[in-house]
Amino acid sequence: MACKKVIPYMNIENEVVANVLTASEKYAAEGADELFIFDYSVDEYSKEELLRVAKTLAKTVDVPFILGLHVKRFEDVKKAMYTGASYVMLKHSCIEDYSVVKESTERFGKDKVIIEIDSIKQFREPGYIDKLIECGVSAIMLKHLTMNDELANEIANCSLPVMIRDSLTRNDIKDLMRVDQVFAVSTNYFENKDLMKVKYYLKEQNIEVNTFESTIAFSELKLNEDGLIPVIAQDYKTSEVLMLAYMNEEAFNQTVKTGRMTYYSRSRRELWCKGDTSGHYQYMKALDLDCDKDTILAKVRQVGAACHTGSRSCFYTEIVKREYDDTNPLTVFSQVYDVIMDRKLHPKEGSYTNYLFDKGIDKILKKCGEEATEIVIAAKNPDSEELKYEISDFLYHMMVLMAECGLDWNDVVKELAHRR
């Protein structure tokens, strides 16, 4: 059985953007399965502001998020999906033409569009759910309802999966989650609460939700003479090694339960949750055990610096170095892009990159087109060296285009990841 989802929501109308982003990062780090942000304002300024927030959100959080907005035409849905949102929420009362819904599901996929139904009366309207299914909709959202046996039975027999948005002032989350066909509850109830505690509460009620569970008991690990196991913390995205620390059984269990890296201090002889003092928390993404079962590799999301000196990594003192060719593709792409961005921000006389930026978007697009054509010509020839050269030329000009249009590799990689 698929795990049911806990999805914090935020109505960002008139909200301070920085507060929205901070809350989103906190929710994502502390166990939210997804996020739901929305602003159904009709005016174009509010809509554009929502899209700007969503684009920033896509770069700062690593959980899927749903974007709810007022939609008049397919172009609005396209703009919403292009922010990096995983799904778009369309409000029933705002939909003037259901062909927009059908076009959206055909373009982006049936699982990408959710319909927010304004009332139980609308939900019960004969033929309405069938109409949504014909348009390719894969889920609906009901909101601010009072759950009872009759309604629970109607939802359980709905032909589409149901998400419920509720402030949890009248309903207990467990009663909503227990209803068949309910796949998620979205609420603002968790604003100042421990989300993982709520998930463990649901688990105690025999409701399947995503929590951290270890596949290996601590007793199976090989400990040192002090009863500890060394833990190497590594950035989950860049693979940068951040620090080395130790865990005892209590620290291990606390880490697994909370999702925050907790260690045992050998000097102070006590547990310490990384970040409780400095604010530089480490949020666990994965724990891997080596072949000898005597070392743990923790893949983490590091907030701020890992080292007490303020350095990003504790491993910053170079002892010996031999020159080597670092051709890791992601590293090279990032380094070349960084040089291009540096030229954009700090122009250098005689730079070809600055020449392109000075000439503007039309010149950059012309060069991208020319280089794409050169790739086609080179591919028809038997010499792979020429093809390699032309592809490199194209990638360079493409990165100039990305910089000109405000994109970076994180944006592109995230979009590609959605297509796996």
Secondary structure, DSSP 8 states (H G I E B T S, - for coil): ---BEEEEEEE-TT--HHHHHHHHHHHHHTT-S-EEEEE---SHHHHHHHHHHHHHHHHH--S-EEEEE--SSHHHHHHHHTTT-SEEEEEGGG-S-THHHHHHHHHH-GGGEEEE---HHHHHSTTHHHHHHHTT--EEEEES----HHHHHHHHT-SS-EEEE--SSSS-HHHHHTSTTEEEEEESTTTTS-HHHHHHHHHHTT--B-----SS-GGGS---TTS-EEEEEEETTT--EEEEEEE-HHHHHHHHHHSB-EEEETTTTEEEETTTTTS--EEEEEEEE-TTSS-EEEEEEE-S-SSTTS-S-S--------------HHHHHHHHHHHHHHHHHS--TT-HHHHHHHH-HHHHHHHHHHHHHHHHHHHTSS-HHHHHHHHHHHHHHHHHHHHHTT--HHHHHHHHHHT-
